[in-house]
Amino acid sequence: MTNTTIKIQKKIIWDNKCGCIVDLDLLGKAVLWYSNSPVAERKSIYMYGKYAAVSIGKRKIHVHRLLMSYLIGFIIPTDARAWLDGYVVEVKHD
């Protein structure tokens, strides 16, 4: 396996292996925001545990956590939860 350096960021092409319903353009923006450097042109969305996830560098991050972090502007700590009284909090953005 050869390590290659990505010098120019191209539009991300998604392989949605788990059928995750997500805004792919928003997810692409979130991945680039999260990453410290350009990412591969082809990326996969896959099941990690019970939730859809993507890999950014060597880290696996759940799609919903990545999108929420991007929308609020900071990385949510891994011990933070989005549950209130047993129901998932629905977050909408414009």
mmCIF file of the C-alpha atoms, coordinates in Angstrom:
data_MODEL
# 
_entry.id   MODEL 
# 
loop_
_atom_site.group_PDB 
_atom_site.id 
_atom_site.type_symbol 
_atom_site.label_atom_id 
_atom_site.label_alt_id 
_atom_site.label_comp_id 
_atom_site.label_asym_id 
_atom_site.label_entity_id 
_atom_site.label_seq_id 
_atom_site.pdbx_PDB_ins_code 
_atom_site.Cartn_x 
_atom_site.Cartn_y 
_atom_site.Cartn_z 
_atom_site.occupancy 
_atom_site.B_iso_or_equiv 
_atom_site.pdbx_formal_charge 
_atom_site.auth_seq_id 
_atom_site.auth_comp_id 
_atom_site.auth_asym_id 
_atom_site.auth_atom_id 
_atom_site.pdbx_PDB_model_num 
ATOM 1  C CA . MET A 1 1  ? 0.000   0.000  0.000  1.00 0.00 ? 1  MET A CA 1 
ATOM 2  C CA . THR A 1 2  ? 1.346   3.392  -0.996 1.00 0.00 ? 2  THR A CA 1 
ATOM 3  C CA . ASN A 1 3  ? 0.792   6.573  0.957  1.00 0.00 ? 3  ASN A CA 1 
ATOM 4  C CA . THR A 1 4  ? -0.195  9.395  -1.362 1.00 0.00 ? 4  THR A CA 1 
ATOM 5  C CA . THR A 1 5  ? -0.359  13.043 -0.516 1.00 0.00 ? 5  THR A CA 1 
ATOM 6  C CA . ILE A 1 6  ? -3.492  14.860 -1.639 1.00 0.00 ? 6  ILE A CA 1 
ATOM 7  C CA . LYS A 1 7  ? -2.545  18.369 -2.743 1.00 0.00 ? 7  LYS A CA 1 
ATOM 8  C CA . ILE A 1 8  ? -5.772  19.610 -4.347 1.00 0.00 ? 8  ILE A CA 1 
ATOM 9  C CA . GLN A 1 9  ? -9.201  18.959 -2.830 1.00 0.00 ? 9  GLN A CA 1 
ATOM 10 C CA . LYS A 1 10 ? -11.694 17.585 -5.336 1.00 0.00 ? 10 LYS A CA 1 
ATOM 11 C CA . LYS A 1 11 ? -15.436 17.215 -4.829 1.00 0.00 ? 11 LYS A CA 1 
ATOM 12 C CA . ILE A 1 12 ? -16.139 14.194 -2.639 1.00 0.00 ? 12 ILE A CA 1 
ATOM 13 C CA . ILE A 1 13 ? -17.884 11.272 -4.352 1.00 0.00 ? 13 ILE A CA 1 
ATOM 14 C CA . TRP A 1 14 ? -19.866 9.246  -1.811 1.00 0.00 ? 14 TRP A CA 1 
ATOM 15 C CA . ASP A 1 15 ? -20.413 5.487  -1.698 1.00 0.00 ? 15 ASP A CA 1 
ATOM 16 C CA . ASN A 1 16 ? -23.428 5.171  0.611  1.00 0.00 ? 16 ASN A CA 1 
ATOM 17 C CA . LYS A 1 17 ? -23.067 1.501  1.591  1.00 0.00 ? 17 LYS A CA 1 
ATOM 18 C CA . CYS A 1 18 ? -25.702 1.570  4.335  1.00 0.00 ? 18 CYS A CA 1 
ATOM 19 C CA . GLY A 1 19 ? -28.459 3.616  2.676  1.00 0.00 ? 19 GLY A CA 1 
ATOM 20 C CA . CYS A 1 20 ? -28.064 6.531  5.084  1.00 0.00 ? 20 CYS A CA 1 
ATOM 21 C CA . ILE A 1 21 ? -30.471 9.378  4.304  1.00 0.00 ? 21 ILE A CA 1 
ATOM 22 C CA . VAL A 1 22 ? -28.285 12.460 4.422  1.00 0.00 ? 22 VAL A CA 1 
ATOM 23 C CA . ASP A 1 23 ? -27.577 15.687 2.527  1.00 0.00 ? 23 ASP A CA 1 
ATOM 24 C CA . LEU A 1 24 ? -24.345 14.638 0.795  1.00 0.00 ? 24 LEU A CA 1 
ATOM 25 C CA . ASP A 1 25 ? -23.288 18.222 0.026  1.00 0.00 ? 25 ASP A CA 1 
ATOM 26 C CA . LEU A 1 26 ? -23.644 19.186 3.684  1.00 0.00 ? 26 LEU A CA 1 
ATOM 27 C CA . LEU A 1 27 ? -21.806 16.045 4.746  1.00 0.00 ? 27 LEU A CA 1 
ATOM 28 C CA . GLY A 1 28 ? -18.963 16.886 2.351  1.00 0.00 ? 28 GLY A CA 1 
ATOM 29 C CA . LYS A 1 29 ? -18.676 20.379 3.845  1.00 0.00 ? 29 LYS A CA 1 
ATOM 30 C CA . ALA A 1 30 ? -18.667 18.895 7.354  1.00 0.00 ? 30 ALA A CA 1 
ATOM 31 C CA . VAL A 1 31 ? -15.897 16.418 6.471  1.00 0.00 ? 31 VAL A CA 1 
ATOM 32 C CA . LEU A 1 32 ? -13.731 19.197 5.045  1.00 0.00 ? 32 LEU A CA 1 
ATOM 33 C CA . TRP A 1 33 ? -14.425 21.377 8.104  1.00 0.00 ? 33 TRP A CA 1 
ATOM 34 C CA . TYR A 1 34 ? -13.453 18.534 10.457 1.00 0.00 ? 34 TYR A CA 1 
ATOM 35 C CA . SER A 1 35 ? -10.329 17.484 8.569  1.00 0.00 ? 35 SER A CA 1 
ATOM 36 C CA . ASN A 1 36 ? -6.987  19.234 8.964  1.00 0.00 ? 36 ASN A CA 1 
ATOM 37 C CA . SER A 1 37 ? -6.032  18.497 5.367  1.00 0.00 ? 37 SER A CA 1 
ATOM 38 C CA . PRO A 1 38 ? -7.609  17.559 2.015  1.00 0.00 ? 38 PRO A CA 1 
ATOM 39 C CA . VAL A 1 39 ? -9.427  14.216 1.993  1.00 0.00 ? 39 VAL A CA 1 
ATOM 40 C CA . ALA A 1 40 ? -9.753  11.445 -0.587 1.00 0.00 ? 40 ALA A CA 1 
ATOM 41 C CA . GLU A 1 41 ? -12.085 12.099 -3.511 1.00 0.00 ? 41 GLU A CA 1 
ATOM 42 C CA . ARG A 1 42 ? -13.992 8.854  -2.865 1.00 0.00 ? 42 ARG A CA 1 
ATOM 43 C CA . LYS A 1 43 ? -15.413 8.279  0.603  1.00 0.00 ? 43 LYS A CA 1 
ATOM 44 C CA . SER A 1 44 ? -17.779 5.667  2.041  1.00 0.00 ? 44 SER A CA 1 
ATOM 45 C CA . ILE A 1 45 ? -20.674 5.937  4.429  1.00 0.00 ? 45 ILE A CA 1 
ATOM 46 C CA . TYR A 1 46 ? -20.944 2.678  6.367  1.00 0.00 ? 46 TYR A CA 1 
ATOM 47 C CA . MET A 1 47 ? -22.480 1.229  9.512  1.00 0.00 ? 47 MET A CA 1 
ATOM 48 C CA . TYR A 1 48 ? -20.294 1.576  12.602 1.00 0.00 ? 48 TYR A CA 1 
ATOM 49 C CA . GLY A 1 49 ? -22.127 0.000  15.502 1.00 0.00 ? 49 GLY A CA 1 
ATOM 50 C CA . LYS A 1 50 ? -25.785 0.919  15.020 1.00 0.00 ? 50 LYS A CA 1 
ATOM 51 C CA . TYR A 1 51 ? -25.212 4.220  13.211 1.00 0.00 ? 51 TYR A CA 1 
ATOM 52 C CA . ALA A 1 52 ? -23.912 5.476  9.881  1.00 0.00 ? 52 ALA A CA 1 
ATOM 53 C CA . ALA A 1 53 ? -20.321 6.738  9.978  1.00 0.00 ? 53 ALA A CA 1 
ATOM 54 C CA . VAL A 1 54 ? -17.477 8.056  7.834  1.00 0.00 ? 54 VAL A CA 1 
ATOM 55 C CA . SER A 1 55 ? -13.728 7.842  8.234  1.00 0.00 ? 55 SER A CA 1 
ATOM 56 C CA . ILE A 1 56 ? -11.713 11.038 8.407  1.00 0.00 ? 56 ILE A CA 1 
ATOM 57 C CA . GLY A 1 57 ? -8.034  10.254 8.554  1.00 0.00 ? 57 GLY A CA 1 
ATOM 58 C CA . LYS A 1 58 ? -7.718  7.358  11.002 1.00 0.00 ? 58 LYS A CA 1 
ATOM 59 C CA . ARG A 1 59 ? -10.815 8.348  12.953 1.00 0.00 ? 59 ARG A CA 1 
ATOM 60 C CA . LYS A 1 60 ? -14.341 6.954  12.511 1.00 0.00 ? 60 LYS A CA 1 
ATOM 61 C CA . ILE A 1 61 ? -17.086 9.445  13.291 1.00 0.00 ? 61 ILE A CA 1 
ATOM 62 C CA . HIS A 1 62 ? -20.858 8.976  13.200 1.00 0.00 ? 62 HIS A CA 1 
ATOM 63 C CA . VAL A 1 63 ? -22.593 11.019 10.526 1.00 0.00 ? 63 VAL A CA 1 
ATOM 64 C CA . HIS A 1 64 ? -25.149 12.603 12.885 1.00 0.00 ? 64 HIS A CA 1 
ATOM 65 C CA . ARG A 1 65 ? -22.416 13.712 15.343 1.00 0.00 ? 65 ARG A CA 1 
ATOM 66 C CA . LEU A 1 66 ? -20.284 15.148 12.533 1.00 0.00 ? 66 LEU A CA 1 
ATOM 67 C CA . LEU A 1 67 ? -23.191 17.097 11.033 1.00 0.00 ? 67 LEU A CA 1 
ATOM 68 C CA . MET A 1 68 ? -24.269 18.477 14.418 1.00 0.00 ? 68 MET A CA 1 
ATOM 69 C CA . SER A 1 69 ? -20.693 19.534 15.203 1.00 0.00 ? 69 SER A CA 1 
ATOM 70 C CA . TYR A 1 70 ? -20.435 21.281 11.843 1.00 0.00 ? 70 TYR A CA 1 
ATOM 71 C CA . LEU A 1 71 ? -23.761 23.079 12.241 1.00 0.00 ? 71 LEU A CA 1 
ATOM 72 C CA . ILE A 1 72 ? -23.016 24.389 15.742 1.00 0.00 ? 72 ILE A CA 1 
ATOM 73 C CA . GLY A 1 73 ? -19.404 25.215 14.888 1.00 0.00 ? 73 GLY A CA 1 
ATOM 74 C CA . PHE A 1 74 ? -17.408 23.106 17.336 1.00 0.00 ? 74 PHE A CA 1 
ATOM 75 C CA . ILE A 1 75 ? -16.583 19.438 17.837 1.00 0.00 ? 75 ILE A CA 1 
ATOM 76 C CA . ILE A 1 76 ? -18.986 17.746 20.246 1.00 0.00 ? 76 ILE A CA 1 
ATOM 77 C CA . PRO A 1 77 ? -17.134 15.794 22.969 1.00 0.00 ? 77 PRO A CA 1 
ATOM 78 C CA . THR A 1 78 ? -17.493 12.028 22.611 1.00 0.00 ? 78 THR A CA 1 
ATOM 79 C CA . ASP A 1 79 ? -19.199 11.737 26.003 1.00 0.00 ? 79 ASP A CA 1 
ATOM 80 C CA . ALA A 1 80 ? -22.001 14.187 25.029 1.00 0.00 ? 80 ALA A CA 1 
ATOM 81 C CA . ARG A 1 81 ? -25.421 12.665 24.272 1.00 0.00 ? 81 ARG A CA 1 
ATOM 82 C CA . ALA A 1 82 ? -28.418 14.021 22.336 1.00 0.00 ? 82 ALA A CA 1 
ATOM 83 C CA . TRP A 1 83 ? -31.202 12.226 24.190 1.00 0.00 ? 83 TRP A CA 1 
ATOM 84 C CA . LEU A 1 84 ? -33.986 13.873 26.194 1.00 0.00 ? 84 LEU A CA 1 
ATOM 85 C CA . ASP A 1 85 ? -36.519 11.696 28.020 1.00 0.00 ? 85 ASP A CA 1 
ATOM 86 C CA . GLY A 1 86 ? -35.732 8.752  25.746 1.00 0.00 ? 86 GLY A CA 1 
ATOM 87 C CA . TYR A 1 87 ? -36.319 10.651 22.501 1.00 0.00 ? 87 TYR A CA 1 
ATOM 88 C CA . VAL A 1 88 ? -33.731 11.869 20.039 1.00 0.00 ? 88 VAL A CA 1 
ATOM 89 C CA . VAL A 1 89 ? -33.615 15.636 19.797 1.00 0.00 ? 89 VAL A CA 1 
ATOM 90 C CA . GLU A 1 90 ? -34.415 16.712 16.257 1.00 0.00 ? 90 GLU A CA 1 
ATOM 91 C CA . VAL A 1 91 ? -32.275 19.565 15.016 1.00 0.00 ? 91 VAL A CA 1 
ATOM 92 C CA . LYS A 1 92 ? -33.211 21.568 11.931 1.00 0.00 ? 92 LYS A CA 1 
ATOM 93 C CA . HIS A 1 93 ? -31.045 24.009 10.052 1.00 0.00 ? 93 HIS A CA 1 
ATOM 94 C CA . ASP A 1 94 ? -31.708 26.586 7.344  1.00 0.00 ? 94 ASP A CA 1 
# 
